[in-house]
Amino acid sequence: MFSNFKRLSFKHKNNKFSYYLKGNINRFLPSIIFQAKLKHKLSEINKFDSEYVQKRVDYYNKLDKVCELSTSVSPISELKLGKKDKTYFFDTYEYTRYFNPKLRASFLFGDVIHVPSEPSIVKSRPIDGDVGNSILLKLDKVRHFLFVNDKKSFESKKNMLIGRGKAHQPHRIRFLEMYFNHPMCNIGQVNRNINLQFIASRMTISEQLEYKYILCLEGNDVASNLKWVMSSNSLAVMPKPIYETWFMEGTLIPNYHYIEIKADYTDLEEKMVYYSSHTDEALKIIENAHQYVNQFKNKEQEDLISLLVLKKYFVKTNQTD
């Protein structure tokens, strides 16, 4: 019972009530108001570092040639709120409402780990390979884009690795098999449907912030806790990521923004011992992580980049000049 109560802890959480309230209000505001503002919104690029903004736009939207969408792709006016994927709808509509509703776009919501056959708006994509058809937008942000204000210093934290999460995937289960009873680790799964030997009590983010090292293993796509961990005074510990989102996980530098461990996890203890005895290097990684996170905190700039990503999508799919 107490474990379930922890799921309701609002500290270090985005306000979902406010998020859904704003999303529902936006649905009933006339979109023509926002369409009239688009030109002005895009002109605000002069308020920021335009080279940096364009670099991010081109990172999210890698389309470099004009192409045609298939006739099965619907106009954005047909994007409707359904019982599922509500956050994806709200996050998409926040920006599509600025554009002509007759423009067409393909949307793939959820944990997408494949590259679609034609240009599509997605939350996640593989890092490697030709991912030009996977156009990233900041989706499901109320869950994924969470940052914390950690007042506890790295030096004063427990010298252990903490890890909590659901473990359905083979790679997560393998990590539990290797380190569940390790004296340097406090890890466990919170789902109770399989592998009951690895079940551990839930922990709030505040409780996890008591530890120097926090495990950030990818799940169906990215590690959803990576953003708040990198904003804290703890160190993110993970293998090199395979997938990425708006957070641009593909640009993270190993042992500069996070502690990288091997894909087979065999050097975990070695890495923890090293950074525990090289505090200056650990603190530098935390500082670098904070600087990386800061680039996502300017809401006005994030809005501009999102609009430019969509504009480029419509231009590169031969729908507008």
Buried (B, 14 or more C-beta within 10 A) or exposed (E): EEEEEBEEBEEBBBEEEEBBEEBEEBEEEEBEEBBEEBEEBEEBBEEBEEEEBBEBBBBBBBBEEEEEBEEEBEEBBEBEBEEEBBBBBBBBBBBBBBBBBEBBBBBBBBBBBEBBEEBBBBBBBBBEEEBBBBBBBBBBBBEBBBBBEBEBEBEEBEEBBBBBBBBBEEBBBBBBEBBBEBEBBBBBBBEEEEBEEBBBEBBBBBBBBBBBBBBBBBBBBBBBBBBBBBBBBBBBBBBBBBBBBBBBBBEBEBBEBBBBBEEEBEEBBEBBEBBBEEEEEBBEBBEBBBEBBEEBEEEEBBBBBBBBBBBBBBBBBEBEE
